[in-house]
Amino acid sequence: MATTITAERIDAELPQTQCGKCGHDGCRPYAEAIVEGEAINRCPPGGETTRDRLAKLTGQPPLELIEPAQTPLLAVIREAECIGCTKCIQVCPVDAILGAAKQMHTVIESECTGCELCVAPCPVDCIDLVEHPQWAGAESEIEQQRYLDWRAENGRQRFETRKRRLAVKAEEKRRKRERRAAAARAPAEAPTEAQSQPAAIDVTALKAQRATLTARRKRLQRQSDKADEAQRPALLERLAGFDDQLAAIDRQLEPTSSSRESTVPAHRHIAVAAAEQAMRKARQELAHFQRQNDQAGVAQAQDKIHEAERLLSLANQSPATSPADSAGDDHGTTP
């Protein structure tokens, strides 16, 4: 039988209600199972008529149906009781129910196959099954058969259309999951990609360090401007230290000598101005204490002048002859 009877021929005899009472997910899967030898008495919607046709087609004995035969049915939603849960919409195999979340649902009478699959999921039990009006209104067996043939063809088409729609939806969900997974992996892969560009990482780190030092120097400069004369020399010395660090970073960021000449003097100018300001204030203090004949104050002012002179000398020192550069040159020279 499996070599002479095709699933298409068997499927053409089934009622296409897609109800699943046969134990399969639709009429087509049941037809394929019959080709493989499954019994032909598992279709209550088709009744004895479908069973007898299948027996003649396959050569199987016409066994008693597993359930009593049923007439064509129609699902009817009691709309006043519907809560809009959409559970019936999700299970309808032929998309014969209209509605939206928290909105009233209704069954499209002409499209309903009477599969009964919408009844069980309904949480408020507001779905009834009645004899289908088109079947009940038929005036002869010929009209009834005409309706059954139309329902089978229409049910098959709508069932296949729904399958394609769900397949597209499932594919879209799969792609979204893949995109989310790729986005989640991207941060973990970023360090590996960055490792292939060590120069860019060094430059970025140096620029960040320079920004931090610049901010710290500005805060220290404001602190120095507000400090008394006793604290200012120490703060000026710390400022000079920041200037040295900034100059070293600028030399790494700008490897050419022309770049060093354009950036380092700018920081040196700030240090020179600060040292000169300290020098002026110290001399003013010296003149004040001399007028007051305060020898202790004079000695203290002279110490401040000496310290300011030392800082001014450091600030005016050329980077080309600084101890740090000289050490770097000696490090690169072979005896």
Beta strands, then each sheet from edge to edge (+ up, - down):
strand 1: 73-77
strand 2: 97-98
strand 3: 106-107
strand 4: 127-131
sheet 1: 1+ 4-
sheet 2: 2+ 3-
end
